[in-house]
């Protein structure tokens, strides 16, 4: 005869007479640990890496800055096949022991000598003043003739970037207006028109659109400015990125009236000529309310 006390004792022992171990894991389900051996116990086949085709992962970099009032991107001339002699975005393969952000920073330094830092890094490298963020992933099976390659593109923005230097598999490097690079007849000087290598024209276009969109609702435009800047200099950033002319008075009213966007730096400058202009720094706001809406063109 089973008593209530006996049933409770069996329950505490896992539901088996004699107090044997329970069939299921006890405790909070969220704290249970997965073991691959459990799959084997259930008759499932072990994971076989050779059953899947190998592929490589690269990082490609859309590096933007404003030069001579024009939005420019960094491009390198490829020194090796494929697309030898063609202009391309800087980038390269991700190593087995590094994450994507580290690979993006390393490739930029190796191929161009430029240095950027993630804005989340509390201790950026001295002199580094660029914004770096992941842009998108590109995985067309035929995007690279060498093998299946998936690229994780990153977007970098910075003011007054140093003169780039070639390195890695690049034999020359330069800044070029994005309008020229995205033109169907892209080319420099007496060069024959040729599109960017791989699918880099698409990646560049996506990076430019990301920048144009984000400066509407975020303070990202200040990443193109020096630590202290005037409203006029900030306006020229918006004009260069959006490719439109903005009314100076309306722009001044909007940016100075948006909470947390700009804070006075406590000084003035005449570097743009004319009367002294007040200097500002980027405020603490990351999202702009109300947003800076892009004019329709």
C-alpha positions in Angstrom: 0.0 0.0 0.0 1.4 3.4 -1.0 1.0 6.2 1.4 0.9 9.9 0.7 4.2 10.3 2.6 5.8 7.6 0.4 4.6 9.3 -2.8 6.1 12.6 -1.6 9.4 10.8 -0.8 9.4 9.3 -4.3 8.7 12.7 -5.8 11.7 14.2 -4.0 13.9 11.3 -5.3 12.8 12.0 -8.9 9.7 9.9 -9.2 11.4 6.6 -9.1 10.9 4.1 -6.3 14.1 3.5 -4.3 15.3 7.1 -4.7 17.1 6.8 -8.1 18.2 9.8 -10.1 15.5 11.7 -12.0 15.0 11.5 -15.7 14.9 15.3 -16.2 17.1 18.2 -15.1 15.7 20.0 -12.1 15.9 23.7 -11.4 15.2 26.8 -13.4 14.8 25.9 -17.1 16.7 29.0 -18.1 19.7 27.8 -16.2 19.9 24.3 -17.8 23.1 23.6 -19.7 23.1 22.1 -23.1 25.4 19.1 -23.6 26.2 17.7 -27.0 26.3 14.2 -25.4 22.6 14.6 -24.8 22.1 14.6 -28.6 24.1 11.4 -28.9 22.0 9.8 -26.1 18.9 10.6 -28.1 20.3 9.0 -31.3 21.1 12.2 -33.1 24.1 12.4 -35.4 27.2 14.4 -34.3 28.0 17.7 -36.1 30.3 17.0 -39.0 32.1 20.2 -40.3 33.2 18.4 -43.5 29.5 18.1 -44.5 29.4 21.9 -45.2 31.4 23.8 -47.9 34.1 26.1 -46.5 33.9 29.8 -47.0 35.9 32.9 -45.9 34.8 36.0 -44.0 36.2 39.5 -44.9 35.7 43.0 -43.7 35.3 45.9 -46.2 35.5 49.5 -45.1 33.5 52.5 -46.2 35.6 55.4 -44.9 34.0 58.8 -45.4 35.1 62.3 -44.7 34.4 65.8 -46.0 37.1 67.3 -48.1 36.8 70.6 -49.9 33.1 70.7 -49.1 32.5 67.3 -50.8 31.8 63.9 -49.3 34.7 61.7 -50.1 35.5 58.0 -49.6 38.8 56.2 -49.2 39.7 53.8 -52.1 42.8 51.7 -52.7 44.1 50.4 -56.0 44.4 46.6 -55.9 48.0 45.4 -56.4 47.1 41.7 -56.7 44.5 39.6 -58.5 41.5 39.5 -58.7 40.7 42.9 -60.1 44.4 43.8 -60.1 44.8 47.6 -60.9 41.1 48.4 -60.1 40.0 50.7 -57.3 38.3 49.1 -54.3 37.3 49.7 -50.8 40.0 48.9 -48.2 39.5 45.6 -46.4 40.6 42.0 -46.1 40.2 38.6 -44.6 39.2 38.0 -40.9 41.7 36.0 -39.0 40.6 33.0 -37.0 41.5 34.6 -33.7 39.9 38.0 -34.0 36.4 39.4 -34.0 34.9 41.5 -36.7 35.5 44.9 -35.1 39.2 44.1 -34.5 39.6 42.9 -38.1 38.1 46.1 -39.4 40.5 48.2 -37.3 43.5 46.1 -38.3 42.7 46.2 -42.0 42.3 49.9 -42.0 45.7 50.4 -40.3 47.4 47.9 -42.5 46.2 49.1 -45.9 46.0 52.8 -45.3 47.8 53.8 -42.1 44.5 55.3 -40.7 43.3 54.6 -37.2 39.8 54.5 -36.0 38.2 53.5 -32.7 34.8 52.1 -31.7 32.9 54.9 -29.9 32.1 52.3 -27.2 35.8 52.0 -26.4 36.5 54.0 -23.2 40.2 54.3 -24.1 40.6 55.1 -27.8 44.1 55.2 -29.3 45.8 58.6 -29.1 44.8 60.8 -32.1 42.0 58.4 -33.1 38.8 60.4 -33.7 36.7 58.3 -36.0 33.3 56.8 -35.6 33.2 53.1 -36.5 30.1 50.9 -36.9 29.0 47.7 -38.6 27.2 48.4 -41.8 25.8 45.3 -43.5 26.7 41.7 -44.6 27.1 40.7 -48.2 27.1 37.1 -49.3 26.4 36.7 -53.0 28.0 33.3 -53.9 29.7 34.9 -56.9 30.8 38.1 -55.4 34.5 36.9 -55.2 35.9 34.8 -58.0 38.4 33.1 -55.7 36.0 31.3 -53.4 32.8 31.7 -51.4 33.4 34.9 -49.4 31.0 36.7 -47.0 31.9 40.3 -46.3 30.9 42.2 -43.2 31.1 45.9 -44.2 31.9 48.7 -41.7 31.3 52.4 -41.9 33.9 54.8 -40.6 33.5 58.6 -40.4 36.0 61.2 -39.3 37.2 64.8 -39.8 40.5 65.8 -41.2 41.8 62.2 -41.6 45.5 62.0 -42.1 46.9 61.5 -45.6 46.5 57.8 -46.3 49.4 55.5 -47.2 49.2 52.2 -49.1 49.9 48.8 -47.6 48.9 45.2 -47.7 47.7 44.3 -51.2 47.1 48.0 -52.2 49.7 49.8 -54.3 48.1 53.2 -54.1 45.4 54.9 -52.0 43.4 58.1 -52.3 40.3 60.1 -51.3 37.7 60.5 -54.0 34.3 62.2 -54.1 31.6 59.6 -53.7 29.7 61.0 -56.7 32.7 60.1 -58.9 33.0 56.6 -57.4 29.3 55.8 -57.8 29.1 57.2 -61.4 28.7 54.5 -64.1 31.8 56.0 -65.7 33.9 56.0 -62.6 37.6 56.8 -63.2 40.3 59.3 -62.3 42.2 61.6 -64.6 43.1 59.9 -67.9 42.1 56.4 -66.6 39.6 54.3 -68.5 36.2 54.3 -66.8 35.8 51.2 -64.6 33.5 50.3 -61.7 34.9 49.5 -58.3 36.1 46.0 -57.8 33.9 43.2 -56.5 30.5 44.5 -55.3 32.1 47.5 -53.7 30.0 50.0 -55.6 26.9 48.6 -53.9 28.6 48.6 -50.5 29.7 52.2 -50.9 26.2 53.2 -51.9 24.8 51.5 -48.8 27.4 53.2 -46.6 26.7 56.7 -48.1 22.9 56.2 -47.6 23.5 55.0 -44.0 25.4 58.2 -43.3 22.8 60.4 -45.0 20.0 58.8 -43.1 21.6 58.7 -39.7 22.5 62.4 -39.6 18.8 63.1 -39.8 17.9 61.5 -36.4 21.3 61.2 -34.6 24.2 63.4 -33.8 26.5 61.5 -36.2 27.2 64.6 -38.3 29.5 65.8 -35.5 31.8 62.9 -36.2 32.8 64.8 -39.4 33.8 67.9 -37.3 36.8 68.7 -35.2 36.3 68.7 -31.4 35.3 72.3 -31.5 33.4 73.7 -34.5 31.1 76.4 -35.7 27.5 76.0 -36.8 28.6 77.0 -40.3 31.1 74.2 -40.4 28.4 71.7 -39.2 26.1 73.0 -41.9 28.7 72.4 -44.5 28.9 68.8 -43.3 25.2 68.4 -43.8 25.3 70.0 -47.2 28.2 67.7 -48.3 26.6 64.5 -47.1 23.1 65.3 -48.3 24.3 67.0 -51.5 22.0 70.0 -51.0 22.3 73.7 -50.0 20.7 74.6 -46.7 19.4 78.0 -45.4 22.0 79.2 -42.9 19.4 80.9 -40.5 17.0 78.0 -40.4 19.9 75.6 -39.9 21.3 77.6 -37.0 17.9 77.8 -35.4 17.3 74.0 -35.7 20.7 72.8 -34.4 20.9 75.3 -31.5 17.3 74.6 -30.5 17.6 70.8 -30.5 18.1 69.7 -26.8 21.5 68.1 -26.2 22.8 68.4 -29.8 25.4 71.2 -29.3 26.9 72.8 -26.3 28.9 76.1 -26.3 32.6 75.6 -26.2 33.2 79.0 -24.6 35.2 80.6 -27.5 35.0 82.0 -31.0 37.0 81.7 -34.2 37.6 83.6 -37.4 39.1 80.6 -39.3 36.2 80.8 -41.8 36.7 84.5 -42.4 34.3 87.3 -41.5 33.1 88.1 -38.0 34.1 85.8 -35.1 31.8 82.8 -34.9 30.9 80.9 -31.8 32.4 77.5 -31.2 30.4 74.5 -30.1 31.1 70.9 -29.1 28.9 67.8 -29.6 26.4 67.5 -26.7 25.4 64.4 -25.0 22.4 63.6 -27.1 22.7 60.6 -29.5 19.1 60.9 -30.9 17.8 64.2 -32.1 14.3 65.3 -31.2 13.0 66.8 -33.4 15.1 65.2 -36.2 16.9 67.1 -38.9 14.8 66.1 -41.9 16.6 65.8 -45.2 15.3 68.1 -47.9 13.7 66.4 -50.9 15.6 66.9 -54.1 
